[in-house]
Amino acid sequence: MENIKDYEALAKLDLPLNERLFISEQADMLINSFEELKNTDTLGAQPLVTVLNIQNILRDDVAVKLVSREELLENAPQQSDGFFQVPKTLE
């Protein structure tokens, strides 16, 4: 119950006693469930990233030049030295 008061103070809350008791019970239940997991024999168990038997199939990351710089700059209202020229925004 003391931990609940500490968390309550950190969150700047003022909970009624019945809510503190409820949160304390829920926290105890959660902590006890982790205690049960500590007693589980995991010797020889392989770590899993996912429980599903799937694998991502990704394509090779290959750079492909689709449009040339000149083609892109053809539609620019203003350009300078191969770059888009835009109005000054900061002074």
Z-matrix of the N, CA and C atoms (Angstrom, degrees):
N
C 1 1.454
C 2 1.526 1 110.28
N 3 1.340 2 116.90 1 -29.64
C 4 1.466 3 119.73 2 -180.00
C 5 1.524 4 110.87 3 -65.47
N 6 1.349 5 116.56 4 -38.36
C 7 1.460 6 119.31 5 178.36
C 8 1.522 7 111.19 6 -61.80
N 9 1.312 8 116.53 7 -38.31
C 10 1.468 9 120.74 8 179.81
C 11 1.529 10 109.52 9 -62.34
N 12 1.318 11 117.05 10 -40.42
C 13 1.470 12 120.31 11 178.42
C 14 1.525 13 110.66 12 -64.92
N 15 1.339 14 116.38 13 -37.76
C 16 1.466 15 119.88 14 178.04
C 17 1.523 16 110.61 15 -63.87
N 18 1.330 17 116.29 16 -47.28
C 19 1.468 18 120.32 17 179.09
C 20 1.528 19 111.10 18 -63.64
N 21 1.284 20 115.08 19 -38.27
C 22 1.471 21 120.56 20 178.27
C 23 1.532 22 110.10 21 -61.02
N 24 1.322 23 116.26 22 -42.34
C 25 1.464 24 120.07 23 179.16
C 26 1.525 25 110.91 24 -67.57
N 27 1.335 26 117.24 25 -40.44
C 28 1.456 27 120.53 26 178.57
C 29 1.530 28 111.46 27 -61.65
N 30 1.334 29 116.06 28 -38.73
C 31 1.463 30 120.74 29 -179.03
C 32 1.526 31 111.87 30 -85.87
N 33 1.328 32 116.06 31 0.12
C 34 1.464 33 122.22 32 -178.72
C 35 1.534 34 111.28 33 54.91
N 36 1.343 35 113.81 34 48.59
C 37 1.461 36 121.49 35 177.39
C 38 1.520 37 109.21 36 -111.39
N 39 1.311 38 114.59 37 157.74
C 40 1.455 39 120.72 38 173.88
C 41 1.520 40 106.64 39 -131.24
N 42 1.343 41 115.25 40 87.29
C 43 1.455 42 120.59 41 -175.36
C 44 1.523 43 110.92 42 -84.91
N 45 1.330 44 115.96 43 146.35
C 46 1.463 45 118.41 44 173.56
C 47 1.531 46 110.50 45 -69.51
N 48 1.301 47 116.72 46 160.00
C 49 1.464 48 122.15 47 -175.65
C 50 1.527 49 112.00 48 -57.06
N 51 1.329 50 118.05 49 -41.36
C 52 1.472 51 119.60 50 -177.60
C 53 1.536 52 111.21 51 -63.80
N 54 1.338 53 118.07 52 -34.38
C 55 1.466 54 120.24 53 177.74
C 56 1.524 55 110.65 54 -73.15
N 57 1.317 56 117.60 55 -36.98
C 58 1.464 57 120.70 56 175.89
C 59 1.524 58 110.52 57 -61.03
N 60 1.336 59 116.34 58 -44.17
C 61 1.463 60 120.61 59 179.24
C 62 1.526 61 111.05 60 -63.29
N 63 1.329 62 117.10 61 -42.18
C 64 1.465 63 121.41 62 179.56
C 65 1.528 64 110.41 63 -62.41
N 66 1.327 65 116.74 64 -47.20
C 67 1.463 66 120.69 65 -179.83
C 68 1.522 67 110.38 66 -64.21
N 69 1.309 68 117.20 67 -39.23
C 70 1.456 69 121.28 68 178.48
C 71 1.526 70 110.82 69 -62.58
N 72 1.328 71 117.74 70 -43.08
C 73 1.469 72 121.57 71 178.10
C 74 1.520 73 110.94 72 -63.11
N 75 1.333 74 116.13 73 -44.00
C 76 1.467 75 120.29 74 -179.97
C 77 1.532 76 110.57 75 -63.96
N 78 1.323 77 117.51 76 -42.19
C 79 1.462 78 121.69 77 179.37
C 80 1.524 79 110.33 78 -64.37
N 81 1.326 80 117.64 79 -42.48
C 82 1.465 81 121.06 80 177.68
C 83 1.525 82 111.03 81 -61.36
N 84 1.322 83 116.73 82 -41.33
C 85 1.463 84 121.03 83 179.76
C 86 1.537 85 109.98 84 -63.20
N 87 1.318 86 116.74 85 -41.60
C 88 1.460 87 121.32 86 179.38
C 89 1.528 88 110.67 87 -65.60
N 90 1.310 89 116.38 88 -46.14
C 91 1.471 90 120.80 89 179.97
C 92 1.526 91 110.29 90 -62.00
N 93 1.332 92 117.56 91 -41.19
C 94 1.465 93 121.04 92 179.18
C 95 1.522 94 111.71 93 -64.89
N 96 1.325 95 117.64 94 -34.83
C 97 1.470 96 119.45 95 179.34
C 98 1.530 97 109.91 96 -67.57
N 99 1.330 98 117.90 97 -34.09
C 100 1.461 99 119.98 98 175.93
C 101 1.517 100 111.39 99 -71.98
N 102 1.314 101 117.70 100 -31.45
C 103 1.463 102 120.89 101 176.44
C 104 1.528 103 109.59 102 -62.30
N 105 1.334 104 117.72 103 -39.31
C 106 1.461 105 121.26 104 178.04
C 107 1.522 106 110.31 105 -63.52
N 108 1.325 107 117.48 106 -37.92
C 109 1.457 108 120.71 107 178.91
C 110 1.526 109 111.60 108 -66.12
N 111 1.321 110 117.67 109 -32.38
C 112 1.458 111 120.78 110 178.72
C 113 1.522 112 111.25 111 -61.43
N 114 1.321 113 117.09 112 -29.90
C 115 1.461 114 121.77 113 -177.95
C 116 1.522 115 112.91 114 -85.15
N 117 1.316 116 118.70 115 -1.98
C 118 1.457 117 122.52 116 -178.90
C 119 1.523 118 109.66 117 -77.79
N 120 1.349 119 116.20 118 133.16
C 121 1.457 120 121.16 119 -179.91
C 122 1.530 121 108.77 120 -78.98
N 123 1.311 122 116.81 121 113.44
C 124 1.464 123 121.42 122 -179.56
C 125 1.529 124 111.75 123 -113.33
N 126 1.328 125 116.78 124 12.51
C 127 1.449 126 121.01 125 -179.32
C 128 1.525 127 109.91 126 -62.73
N 129 1.308 128 116.68 127 123.84
C 130 1.461 129 121.09 128 179.24
C 131 1.518 130 114.11 129 86.27
N 132 1.316 131 118.44 130 -4.34
C 133 1.467 132 120.71 131 179.52
C 134 1.524 133 108.97 132 -77.99
N 135 1.319 134 116.11 133 135.34
C 136 1.460 135 121.47 134 178.54
C 137 1.522 136 109.35 135 -84.02
N 138 1.330 137 117.95 136 134.99
C 139 1.473 138 119.69 137 178.12
C 140 1.531 139 110.82 138 -66.99
N 141 1.311 140 115.73 139 143.88
C 142 1.463 141 121.61 140 179.58
C 143 1.513 142 110.25 141 -113.61
N 144 1.314 143 115.99 142 143.83
C 145 1.453 144 120.69 143 171.01
C 146 1.522 145 108.10 144 -89.43
N 147 1.318 146 115.92 145 -36.01
C 148 1.462 147 121.76 146 178.57
C 149 1.516 148 108.83 147 -146.50
N 150 1.297 149 116.70 148 154.05
C 151 1.454 150 120.54 149 177.34
C 152 1.518 151 111.46 150 -85.41
N 153 1.322 152 116.68 151 -12.19
C 154 1.454 153 120.88 152 179.54
C 155 1.518 154 110.51 153 -83.69
N 156 1.307 155 116.84 154 144.88
C 157 1.450 156 122.23 155 -179.58
C 158 1.528 157 109.59 156 -90.63
N 159 1.327 158 115.90 157 64.20
C 160 1.460 159 120.36 158 -179.67
C 161 1.518 160 108.97 159 -129.08
N 162 1.319 161 114.18 160 160.82
C 163 1.443 162 119.64 161 179.72
C 164 1.518 163 107.13 162 -139.60
N 165 1.328 164 116.82 163 138.61
C 166 1.453 165 119.58 164 175.96
C 167 1.517 166 109.38 165 -74.27
N 168 1.313 167 115.30 166 133.83
C 169 1.452 168 120.46 167 175.47
C 170 1.516 169 106.03 168 -110.01
N 171 1.308 170 115.27 169 109.10
C 172 1.448 171 120.96 170 -175.31
C 173 1.524 172 109.58 171 -109.87
N 174 1.308 173 114.84 172 146.50
C 175 1.465 174 118.57 173 176.36
C 176 1.522 175 108.36 174 -80.85
N 177 1.315 176 115.57 175 160.82
C 178 1.456 177 120.20 176 177.36
C 179 1.519 178 109.33 177 -64.59
N 180 1.313 179 116.04 178 140.76
C 181 1.458 180 121.94 179 179.42
C 182 1.523 181 108.38 180 -87.11
N 183 1.327 182 114.51 181 91.96
C 184 1.451 183 120.52 182 -176.84
C 185 1.522 184 108.24 183 -116.24
N 186 1.332 185 116.20 184 128.63
C 187 1.463 186 120.48 185 178.12
C 188 1.523 187 108.90 186 -73.29
N 189 1.331 188 115.10 187 129.37
C 190 1.456 189 120.81 188 179.33
C 191 1.516 190 107.38 189 -128.06
N 192 1.295 191 116.59 190 127.65
C 193 1.456 192 120.54 191 179.54
C 194 1.529 193 107.07 192 -88.07
N 195 1.328 194 115.92 193 110.93
C 196 1.458 195 120.44 194 -176.75
C 197 1.518 196 112.30 195 -91.67
N 198 1.322 197 117.20 196 -39.99
C 199 1.450 198 121.88 197 -176.75
C 200 1.523 199 107.98 198 -132.54
N 201 1.304 200 116.39 199 136.58
C 202 1.459 201 119.33 200 -179.87
C 203 1.527 202 110.36 201 -78.15
N 204 1.316 203 116.04 202 160.23
C 205 1.460 204 121.81 203 178.08
C 206 1.526 205 110.29 204 -58.69
N 207 1.308 206 116.41 205 -40.66
C 208 1.462 207 120.45 206 -178.77
C 209 1.523 208 111.34 207 -62.93
N 210 1.346 209 116.46 208 -40.75
C 211 1.467 210 119.91 209 178.66
C 212 1.526 211 111.25 210 -64.49
N 213 1.322 212 116.79 211 -39.37
C 214 1.459 213 119.91 212 178.44
C 215 1.525 214 111.43 213 -65.94
N 216 1.323 215 116.23 214 -41.79
C 217 1.455 216 120.11 215 -176.32
C 218 1.529 217 113.07 216 -74.85
N 219 1.337 218 117.29 217 -14.02
C 220 1.462 219 120.05 218 177.98
C 221 1.526 220 111.67 219 -59.28
N 222 1.328 221 117.48 220 -32.50
C 223 1.463 222 122.00 221 -177.44
C 224 1.529 223 113.20 222 -92.80
N 225 1.309 224 116.93 223 -0.65
C 226 1.471 225 119.76 224 -178.30
C 227 1.524 226 109.75 225 -76.03
N 228 1.328 227 117.26 226 133.56
C 229 1.465 228 118.93 227 176.91
C 230 1.524 229 111.60 228 -62.72
N 231 1.342 230 116.51 229 -36.94
C 232 1.465 231 121.46 230 177.26
C 233 1.519 232 108.74 231 -140.90
N 234 1.324 233 115.87 232 144.04
C 235 1.453 234 120.54 233 176.73
C 236 1.514 235 109.67 234 -143.41
N 237 1.327 236 113.98 235 156.48
C 238 1.455 237 119.19 236 -179.42
C 239 1.520 238 108.54 237 -148.58
N 240 1.303 239 117.93 238 122.67
C 241 1.468 240 124.26 239 177.63
C 242 1.529 241 112.90 240 52.88
N 243 1.318 242 117.79 241 39.19
C 244 1.460 243 121.58 242 177.60
C 245 1.516 244 114.67 243 81.49
N 246 1.340 245 117.90 244 14.94
C 247 1.458 246 122.24 245 179.13
C 248 1.522 247 109.51 246 -127.73
N 249 1.339 248 116.49 247 156.58
C 250 1.455 249 120.97 248 172.15
C 251 1.524 250 108.34 249 -65.67
N 252 1.292 251 117.16 250 137.47
C 253 1.458 252 120.89 251 175.40
C 254 1.518 253 107.32 252 -108.62
N 255 1.335 254 116.31 253 126.23
C 256 1.454 255 121.89 254 -177.78
C 257 1.516 256 108.71 255 -123.06
N 258 1.328 257 116.44 256 159.44
C 259 1.464 258 118.26 257 179.41
C 260 1.530 259 111.13 258 -64.90
N 261 1.304 260 115.11 259 149.80
C 262 1.464 261 121.81 260 178.31
C 263 1.532 262 109.77 261 -64.00
N 264 1.337 263 117.05 262 132.65
C 265 1.461 264 120.12 263 -177.29
C 266 1.531 265 112.16 264 -108.66
N 267 1.321 266 117.65 265 -24.20
C 268 1.465 267 121.71 266 -179.96
C 269 1.516 268 109.12 267 -117.88
N 270 1.300 269 115.72 268 147.48
C 271 1.469 270 119.25 269 176.93
C 272 1.496 271 110.89 270 -113.65
